Every structure is written in C-alpha cells, then in structure tokens.
Amino acid sequence: MRHFTFSRGGAALNEDTIPDHLDISLDEFLNIRAPGTYLVKVEGDSMEGAGIFCGDLLIVDKGIYAKAGQIIIGVVNQQPLVKYLAFVGYHTVLRSANRKYPDRFIMEGDDFDIWGVVTHSIRDHWRN
C-alpha cells in the first residue's frame, strides 16, 4: 500500500511531489500479529467518549496483558463488552466512556474473561 505524509497546508500535490519509495504494510503499522490478533465490529455508543463509535472496527490483541486504563474486550456472563479496565480496591470494574452507562463491577459468581486489549480502531469515513 502506498503511504503519503501530508501537512495541513503547503505545496500543491502533483506527481512530482509524490515519493515513489514510501510503502507501508498495514500489518506492520497496526502491529497485527496473527493468530492472536482479530477484528471486532462495534455496536452501541458506550465508548464514544474514547473516540470509538458504532460501526468502527477494533483491532484486538489477545497476547497483550491487560492493565488498568486500557480498553479491552471483556466477556461478562457470555455478554461481550468494549470497556475501560479499572480496579477499585479488590474489585475489577468495566467502565464506559459515555456517562449514561454506569460502571460494571465484576461480582463474585460472574463469569468474566478478558478476550484482549484494543490496540487500534478503524472508522469508515466514506460511508458514514
């Protein structure tokens, strides 16, 4: 894939100003390391405050150890969720980036698993 770097203003773009040697691999740029990396399509508005919108694609890496403050794909009682990972005392908490959704405390008896850490999001600007 050809890669170009543009400033927000300046010289006009023409064939003489486009370098021929700048190629980029999306796998390298997005640090996609199969088989531990996968795509997740977002539904809902709970992470809009983090710049993640309904219809976005998330790149999720299962090989990264999840830490507080990271956006994760978690599964609580068979329900997949995209949330910030937090800890309050001895409790694991899943936080939305939209104030209309309360924190989700992981309680004793909950079946909880972290599928992976969100490393990038991709938005389709052409269709939206």
KEKE-3310 file (N, C-alpha, C; in steps of 0.2 Angstrom, whole numbers, plus 5000, padded with zeros to 4 digits):
npx = (5004:5003:5010:5008:5014:5006:5005:4995:4993:5001:5012:5006:4999:5006:5011:5025:5028:5025:5032:5041:5045:5039:5031:5020:5015:5000:4998:5011:5010:4999:5002:4998:4998:4995:4991:4985:4978:4964:4949:4935:4919:4911:4896:4884:4885:4893:4906:4909:4915:4928:4932:4927:4916:4899:4899:4913:4928:4938:4955:4961:4971:4975:4987:4992:4995:4982:4980:4976:4966:4967:4958:4948:4942:4930:4921:4907:4897:4894:4891:4898:4909:4915:4926:4934:4946:4947:4952:4945:4949:4948:4941:4937:4933:4923:4922:4913:4914:4905:4894:4881:4880:4882:4896:4902:4903:4913:4907:4907:4904:4901:4904:4919:4930:4944:4946:4955:4966:4962:4970:4970:4958:4947:4939:4926:4925:4921:4908:4901)
npy = (4994:5011:5025:5041:5056:5070:5088:5100:5110:5120:5115:5111:5096:5085:5074:5075:5078:5067:5055:5040:5029:5027:5015:5005:4993:4988:4978:4979:4992:4993:4983:4970:4954:4939:4923:4929:4941:4950:4956:4966:4972:4986:4989:5000:5014:5016:5019:5031:5042:5039:5040:5029:5023:5017:5004:5005:4997:4987:4983:4970:4963:4948:4944:4953:4958:4964:4980:4992:5005:5003:5000:4986:4970:4962:4949:4946:4935:4929:4939:4950:4964:4981:4990:5001:4995:4994:4995:4995:4995:4979:4975:4972:4982:4987:5001:5012:5024:5034:5044:5040:5027:5016:5011:4994:4983:4968:4955:4942:4926:4930:4926:4930:4935:4941:4945:4952:4966:4982:4989:4997:5007:5008:5018:5020:5032:5035:5030:5034)
npz = (5000:4996:5004:5011:5017:5023:5026:5034:5026:5013:5000:4983:4978:4967:4953:4953:4967:4974:4983:4977:4985:4997:5005:5014:5026:5032:5041:5048:5052:5060:5069:5068:5073:5069:5076:5086:5085:5081:5073:5079:5077:5082:5091:5097:5109:5120:5121:5115:5120:5120:5108:5100:5090:5085:5073:5070:5067:5078:5082:5090:5102:5108:5115:5123:5140:5150:5157:5170:5164:5151:5135:5133:5127:5135:5142:5151:5159:5147:5139:5127:5129:5126:5135:5147:5157:5174:5192:5208:5224:5228:5218:5201:5188:5175:5164:5155:5141:5141:5149:5152:5155:5168:5179:5178:5189:5192:5200:5213:5207:5194:5178:5170:5158:5150:5133:5125:5122:5116:5102:5091:5082:5068:5057:5045:5035:5023:5020:5031)
capx = (5000:5007:5009:5010:5013:5003:5004:4988:4994:5008:5013:5001:5000:5006:5015:5032:5029:5023:5038:5039:5048:5035:5026:5018:5011:4995:5000:5016:5008:4994:5005:4994:5001:4990:4984:4982:4975:4957:4944:4929:4915:4907:4889:4882:4888:4896:4914:4910:4920:4935:4933:4925:4909:4895:4902:4920:4932:4943:4960:4961:4977:4974:4993:4994:4992:4978:4981:4971:4966:4967:4952:4948:4936:4928:4915:4904:4891:4893:4890:4904:4908:4921:4926:4940:4948:4949:4951:4943:4950:4949:4936:4938:4927:4922:4920:4911:4917:4899:4891:4874:4881:4886:4902:4900:4908:4913:4905:4908:4899:4901:4909:4922:4936:4947:4947:4961:4967:4961:4976:4968:4951:4946:4932:4924:4923:4917:4901:4897)
capy = (5000:5017:5029:5048:5061:5077:5093:5103:5116:5120:5114:5108:5089:5083:5068:5077:5079:5061:5050:5033:5024:5026:5009:5003:4987:4989:4973:4982:4999:4991:4978:4964:4948:4933:4922:4932:4947:4949:4962:4966:4977:4989:4990:5004:5020:5016:5021:5037:5047:5037:5040:5023:5023:5011:5003:5005:4990:4987:4978:4967:4959:4943:4942:4959:4958:4970:4984:4997:5011:5001:4997:4979:4967:4958:4945:4945:4931:4927:4946:4954:4972:4985:4995:5003:4991:4998:4992:4999:4991:4972:4974:4973:4987:4989:5007:5015:5031:5038:5045:5037:5020:5015:5006:4987:4979:4961:4952:4935:4922:4932:4923:4935:4934:4947:4942:4955:4973:4986:4992:5002:5007:5010:5020:5020:5039:5036:5028:5037)
capz = (5000:4996:5010:5009:5023:5021:5031:5034:5021:5009:4992:4979:4977:4960:4953:4955:4974:4977:4983:4975:4989:5004:5005:5021:5027:5037:5047:5052:5055:5066:5074:5068:5074:5069:5076:5092:5084:5077:5072:5082:5075:5087:5091:5103:5110:5127:5121:5111:5124:5119:5100:5097:5088:5082:5066:5070:5068:5083:5082:5097:5103:5114:5118:5127:5146:5151:5163:5171:5160:5144:5133:5132:5125:5141:5142:5157:5159:5140:5135:5126:5131:5125:5141:5150:5163:5180:5198:5214:5229:5226:5213:5194:5186:5167:5163:5148:5140:5140:5156:5153:5157:5175:5179:5179:5194:5192:5206:5214:5204:5187:5173:5167:5154:5145:5127:5123:5123:5110:5101:5086:5079:5061:5055:5038:5034:5016:5021:5037)
cpx = (5004:5005:5012:5009:5011:5003:4997:4988:5000:5007:5008:5004:5000:5011:5023:5033:5027:5030:5036:5041:5044:5030:5026:5014:5006:4996:5006:5014:5003:4996:5001:4998:4997:4994:4981:4979:4969:4954:4938:4925:4911:4900:4888:4886:4892:4903:4915:4915:4927:4937:4931:4918:4906:4898:4909:4923:4937:4948:4961:4967:4976:4981:4996:4991:4988:4979:4976:4972:4966:4960:4952:4941:4935:4922:4913:4897:4889:4891:4897:4904:4915:4921:4933:4940:4950:4948:4950:4944:4952:4944:4938:4931:4928:4919:4918:4914:4911:4895:4884:4874:4885:4892:4899:4905:4907:4912:4906:4902:4898:4906:4912:4928:4938:4949:4954:4960:4966:4967:4975:4961:4951:4939:4931:4921:4920:4910:4897:4896)
cpy = (5006:5021:5036:5052:5068:5082:5096:5109:5115:5118:5110:5101:5088:5077:5069:5077:5072:5056:5043:5027:5023:5021:5007:4997:4989:4984:4976:4988:4998:4986:4972:4958:4942:4927:4925:4939:4946:4956:4961:4973:4980:4990:4995:5010:5021:5019:5027:5042:5045:5037:5034:5023:5017:5010:5003:4998:4991:4982:4976:4962:4954:4942:4948:4958:4964:4973:4989:5003:5009:4999:4990:4976:4962:4954:4943:4941:4930:4933:4949:4961:4975:4990:4996:4998:4995:4993:4996:4994:4984:4970:4976:4977:4988:4996:5009:5022:5036:5038:5041:5030:5019:5010:4999:4984:4972:4958:4945:4931:4924:4928:4928:4933:4940:4943:4945:4963:4976:4990:4998:5002:5010:5012:5021:5027:5040:5035:5031:5045)
cpz = (5000:5002:5009:5016:5020:5027:5030:5029:5017:5002:4989:4978:4969:4959:4954:4963:4978:4977:4981:4980:4996:5003:5012:5021:5033:5043:5051:5056:5061:5070:5074:5068:5074:5072:5082:5091:5080:5077:5075:5079:5081:5086:5098:5104:5116:5127:5117:5114:5123:5111:5097:5096:5085:5075:5065:5070:5073:5082:5089:5097:5109:5118:5122:5134:5148:5157:5164:5167:5152:5142:5131:5129:5131:5139:5149:5156:5151:5136:5134:5126:5129:5130:5143:5156:5169:5186:5204:5220:5226:5220:5206:5192:5178:5167:5156:5148:5138:5147:5157:5155:5163:5174:5180:5183:5193:5199:5207:5211:5196:5184:5169:5164:5150:5139:5124:5124:5116:5108:5096:5085:5072:5060:5048:5037:5027:5017:5026:5036)
residu = (MET:ARG:HIS:PHE:THR:PHE:SER:ARG:GLY:GLY:ALA:ALA:LEU:ASN:GLU:ASP:THR:ILE:PRO:ASP:HIS:LEU:ASP:ILE:SER:LEU:ASP:GLU:PHE:LEU:ASN:ILE:ARG:ALA:PRO:GLY:THR:TYR:LEU:VAL:LYS:VAL:GLU:GLY:ASP:SER:MET:GLU:GLY:ALA:GLY:ILE:PHE:CYS:GLY:ASP:LEU:LEU:ILE:VAL:ASP:LYS:GLY:ILE:TYR:ALA:LYS:ALA:GLY:GLN:ILE:ILE:ILE:GLY:VAL:VAL:ASN:GLN:GLN:PRO:LEU:VAL:LYS:TYR:LEU:ALA:PHE:VAL:GLY:TYR:HIS:THR:VAL:LEU:ARG:SER:ALA:ASN:ARG:LYS:TYR:PRO:ASP:ARG:PHE:ILE:MET:GLU:GLY:ASP:ASP:PHE:ASP:ILE:TRP:GLY:VAL:VAL:THR:HIS:SER:ILE:ARG:ASP:HIS:TRP:ARG:ASN)
# end
